[in-house]
Amino acid sequence: MHRMLRHAFIAALFCFTAVQAGAQAYPTKPIRFLVPSPAGGSPDILARIVSVRLSEQMKQQVVVDNRGGASGIIGVEIVKNASPDGHTLLLATATNFASLPVLKSKLPYDVDRDFTHLSRIAWVANVATVNAGLGVNSVADLVKLAKDKPGQLNFGSAGNGTPAHLAGAMFNVLAGVKTTHIPYKGAALALSDMMGGQIQFLITSPLVAIPHGRAGRIRVLATTGAQRDPLLPELPTVAETVPGYEIVQWWGITVAKGTPAAIVQRLHRELMTALDHPDSKAQMSKNGATPSPESPEQFVAFMKSERARIANVGKQAGISLD
């Protein structure tokens, strides 16, 4: 009996030593950082800010890989099915890890069963934007125009169930108007069509909208948080005109379930360092985003609360993606 226990202990010690050695050697090849949306949008911008820091810290290239389509589901599935060795990261979005799980009954992934979550990386209040030639200079103007032309104004989003879709639906409900949702494969595509006049308004991230607003290509009306954004204090909130209106975006990083604990811990430490770097903070702030480093436990609890909140919004707006 003692011999069996001794052999079991030696085997466990060997396995532990092997895992530790693997973690110390990690990463052994370039790390793929998958972004489940096209290049040019907010997720892509944030992923590239973080990837630069991680590449320098870990002495290994971190390559951003954009895989848009199906509201991000395609990209999420790729990471779910990837080898759980820490060499494939996923940019978790509010769409894929909060909205779709409560608005769509059947998904090819489970946000808790199939992934190990590291941390949020940033959050941002959205901005309400309109086509520059629409003749709209405020949220009140947009509400009036929508009431004068029921069903004739179109708003875009990065896909069904995305924050921009929920934002537009919430606007309809709380402002008492009727506008039409036009889903795209990414926010950058929706923004391009708004500038071209194919859609009239878009509620999206300031990371992509503010540069075009400053250049006069679109008009930025307001932010979507409960209070004025300290990074954009000159802008009013939508809620100042439409009471109760509030919606923000967030992004995080996750890996496939089964990734060794030692590698998960290493990745989390590297991520915390990257988010604390002055260059990361400056670049995110420049684009209207606020870094949001946290523990894996905090990230999991946050996503659960977000799912509960979005389920309530979806019920009020009558949104179902089935």
C-alpha positions in Angstrom: 0.0 0.0 0.0 2.8 2.4 0.9 4.6 1.5 -2.3 1.5 2.3 -4.3 1.1 5.7 -2.5 4.8 6.4 -3.1 4.4 5.6 -6.8 1.3 7.8 -7.1 3.1 10.6 -5.4 6.1 10.3 -7.7 3.8 10.3 -10.7 1.9 13.4 -9.5 5.2 15.1 -8.8 6.5 14.3 -12.3 3.3 15.6 -13.9 3.5 18.8 -11.8 7.1 19.3 -12.8 6.3 18.7 -16.5 3.5 21.3 -16.4 5.8 23.8 -14.6 8.5 23.2 -17.1 6.0 23.7 -20.0 4.8 27.0 -18.5 8.4 28.3 -18.1 9.1 27.4 -21.7 5.9 29.1 -22.9 5.4 30.7 -25.4 7.3 28.4 -27.8 5.8 30.0 -31.0 3.9 33.1 -32.1 0.7 33.7 -30.3 -2.5 34.1 -32.3 -4.8 36.8 -31.0 -8.1 36.2 -32.6 -10.5 39.2 -33.0 -14.0 38.0 -34.1 -14.7 41.1 -36.2 -13.2 42.8 -39.3 -10.2 45.0 -39.1 -10.7 48.7 -38.4 -13.3 48.5 -35.6 -12.9 49.0 -31.9 -12.0 45.4 -31.1 -9.3 45.5 -33.7 -7.8 48.8 -32.4 -7.7 47.5 -28.8 -6.3 44.1 -29.7 -3.4 45.8 -31.6 -2.7 48.1 -28.6 -2.5 45.1 -26.3 -0.7 42.8 -28.7 2.3 45.3 -29.1 2.8 45.2 -25.3 2.5 41.5 -25.0 4.9 40.9 -27.9 7.6 43.0 -26.2 7.0 41.5 -22.7 6.9 37.9 -23.8 9.6 38.1 -26.4 7.3 36.4 -28.9 5.2 37.8 -31.7 1.5 38.2 -30.9 -0.4 38.3 -34.2 -3.8 39.8 -34.5 -6.1 37.6 -36.7 -9.4 39.2 -37.7 -12.3 36.7 -38.3 -15.6 38.5 -38.7 -19.0 37.1 -39.6 -22.0 35.6 -37.9 -22.0 38.2 -35.2 -18.5 37.0 -34.1 -19.6 33.4 -33.7 -17.1 32.1 -36.3 -14.1 33.6 -34.5 -15.3 32.4 -31.1 -15.6 28.8 -32.5 -12.1 28.9 -33.8 -10.7 29.6 -30.4 -13.0 27.1 -28.7 -11.6 24.4 -30.9 -8.0 25.5 -30.7 -5.3 23.6 -28.9 -5.5 24.7 -25.2 -1.9 25.6 -24.9 -2.0 29.4 -24.5 -0.9 30.1 -28.1 -4.4 31.2 -29.2 -6.1 34.1 -27.4 -9.6 35.4 -28.1 -10.8 39.0 -27.7 -14.1 38.5 -25.8 -16.8 40.9 -26.8 -20.0 42.0 -25.1 -21.8 40.5 -28.1 -20.4 37.0 -27.9 -20.1 36.7 -24.1 -23.1 38.7 -22.8 -25.7 39.4 -25.5 -25.9 36.3 -27.7 -26.0 33.9 -24.7 -29.2 35.4 -23.5 -30.8 36.5 -26.8 -30.2 33.3 -28.8 -31.3 29.9 -27.5 -28.8 27.9 -29.5 -25.1 28.7 -29.8 -22.2 26.4 -30.8 -20.3 27.4 -27.6 -20.9 27.9 -23.9 -19.2 30.9 -22.5 -18.4 29.2 -19.2 -18.0 25.6 -20.1 -15.7 26.2 -23.2 -13.4 29.0 -22.0 -11.1 30.1 -19.2 -11.5 33.9 -18.8 -8.6 36.2 -18.0 -9.8 39.8 -17.6 -11.6 42.7 -19.2 -9.1 44.9 -21.0 -11.2 48.1 -21.5 -14.7 49.6 -21.5 -16.1 52.6 -23.2 -19.4 54.5 -23.4 -20.7 54.5 -26.9 -21.4 57.6 -28.9 -24.6 58.4 -30.8 -23.6 59.5 -34.3 -25.4 60.6 -37.5 -24.8 61.2 -41.1 -23.2 64.7 -41.4 -25.8 65.8 -44.0 -28.9 64.7 -42.0 -29.5 68.1 -40.5 -29.4 66.7 -37.0 -27.3 68.5 -34.4 -28.6 67.0 -31.1 -30.3 63.9 -29.7 -33.5 66.0 -29.5 -33.3 66.7 -33.2 -32.8 63.0 -33.9 -35.9 62.1 -31.8 -38.0 64.7 -33.6 -36.9 63.5 -37.0 -37.6 59.9 -36.1 -41.1 60.8 -34.9 -41.7 62.8 -38.0 -40.6 59.9 -40.2 -41.6 56.7 -38.4 -39.8 53.7 -39.9 -37.9 55.7 -42.4 -34.6 56.2 -40.4 -32.2 53.3 -40.5 -29.6 52.6 -37.8 -26.6 50.2 -38.3 -24.8 47.8 -36.1 -22.0 45.3 -36.2 -24.5 42.5 -36.3 -27.6 41.1 -34.6 -27.3 41.1 -30.8 -24.3 43.4 -30.8 -24.2 46.4 -28.4 -25.1 48.8 -31.3 -28.2 46.7 -32.1 -29.2 46.8 -28.4 -28.4 50.5 -28.3 -30.7 51.3 -31.2 -33.5 49.1 -29.9 -33.2 50.8 -26.5 -33.4 54.2 -28.2 -36.6 53.1 -30.0 -38.2 51.9 -26.7 -37.2 54.8 -24.4 -37.6 57.6 -27.0 -40.9 56.3 -28.3 -39.8 56.1 -31.9 -39.6 53.5 -34.7 -36.4 53.1 -36.6 -35.1 50.2 -38.7 -32.1 48.0 -37.7 -29.6 47.2 -40.5 -27.0 44.6 -39.4 -23.5 44.6 -40.8 -20.5 42.3 -40.4 -18.6 45.0 -38.4 -18.9 48.5 -37.1 -16.4 49.8 -39.6 -18.7 48.8 -42.4 -21.7 50.3 -40.8 -19.8 53.6 -40.2 -18.7 53.7 -43.9 -22.3 53.3 -45.0 -23.5 56.0 -42.6 -20.9 58.4 -44.1 -22.3 57.4 -47.5 -25.9 58.0 -46.5 -27.1 54.5 -46.8 -28.0 54.5 -43.1 -28.8 57.6 -41.0 -27.5 56.9 -37.5 -25.2 54.6 -35.6 -24.5 54.1 -31.9 -21.0 52.9 -31.7 -17.6 53.1 -30.0 -15.8 56.4 -29.9 -12.6 54.5 -30.8 -13.8 54.4 -34.4 -16.3 57.4 -34.5 -14.4 60.3 -32.8 -11.7 60.6 -35.5 -14.3 60.9 -38.2 -16.3 63.3 -36.1 -13.4 65.6 -35.7 -12.8 65.5 -39.4 -16.4 66.5 -40.1 -17.3 63.2 -41.9 -20.0 62.4 -39.4 -21.7 64.3 -36.5 -21.2 63.0 -33.0 -24.2 63.9 -30.8 -23.8 62.3 -27.4 -22.3 59.6 -25.2 -24.4 56.6 -23.9 -23.3 56.3 -20.3 -25.4 57.3 -17.3 -23.1 60.3 -16.8 -20.9 62.4 -19.0 -17.8 60.7 -20.1 -14.7 62.3 -18.4 -12.8 61.6 -21.6 -15.4 63.4 -23.7 -16.8 66.0 -21.3 -17.9 68.3 -24.1 -20.6 65.8 -25.2 -24.0 65.5 -23.4 -25.4 62.1 -22.7 -28.3 60.6 -24.5 -30.0 60.2 -21.1 -30.2 64.0 -20.8 -32.8 63.9 -23.6 -34.0 60.3 -23.2 -34.2 59.5 -19.5 -33.0 56.1 -18.4 -30.8 55.5 -21.5 -27.5 53.8 -20.7 -25.4 51.3 -22.6 -21.6 50.7 -22.8 -19.2 48.4 -24.6 -16.5 46.3 -23.1 -13.8 43.8 -24.2 -11.8 41.1 -22.5 -9.4 38.2 -23.2 -10.2 34.5 -22.8 -8.6 31.2 -23.8 -9.9 27.7 -24.5 -10.9 25.6 -21.5 -8.2 23.1 -20.6 -5.3 25.6 -20.9 -2.9 24.7 -18.1 -3.3 26.8 -14.9 0.3 27.8 -14.9 0.0 29.3 -18.5 -3.3 31.0 -17.6 -1.6 32.6 -14.6 1.4 33.7 -16.7 -1.0 35.2 -19.3 -2.9 37.1 -16.7 0.3 38.5 -15.2 1.5 39.6 -18.6 -1.9 41.1 -19.4 -2.0 43.1 -16.1 1.5 44.5 -16.9 0.5 45.4 -20.5 -2.6 47.2 -19.4 -0.7 49.2 -16.8 1.9 50.4 -19.3 1.8 54.2 -19.9 1.7 53.7 -23.7 -1.3 51.4 -23.5 -3.2 53.8 -21.2 -2.4 56.8 -23.4 -3.5 55.0 -26.6 -6.7 53.8 -25.1 -7.5 57.2 -23.6 -6.8 58.8 -27.0 -9.4 56.5 -28.5 -11.9 57.1 -25.7 -11.5 53.8 -23.9 -10.7 53.2 -20.2 -8.4 50.2 -19.3 -10.1 47.7 -17.0 -7.7 45.2 -15.5 -9.2 42.8 -13.1 -8.9 39.2 -11.7 -10.4 36.3 -13.6 -13.0 35.9 -10.8 -14.1 39.6 -11.2 -14.3 39.2 -15.0 -16.6 36.1 -14.7 -18.8 37.9 -12.1 -19.0 41.0 -14.4 -20.1 39.0 -17.4 -22.8 37.2 -15.4 -24.2 40.6 -14.3 -24.1 41.9 -17.9 -26.0 38.9 -19.2 -28.7 39.5 -16.6 -28.9 43.2 -17.6 -29.0 42.5 -21.3 -31.7 39.9 -20.9 -33.8 42.6 -19.3 -33.1 45.0 -22.1 -33.9 42.4 -24.7 -37.2 41.6 -23.0 -38.2 45.3 -23.0 -37.3 45.8 -26.6 -38.7 42.5 -27.8 -35.4 41.3 -29.2 -35.0 37.6 -30.0 -32.3 36.2 -32.3 -33.9 32.8 -32.8 
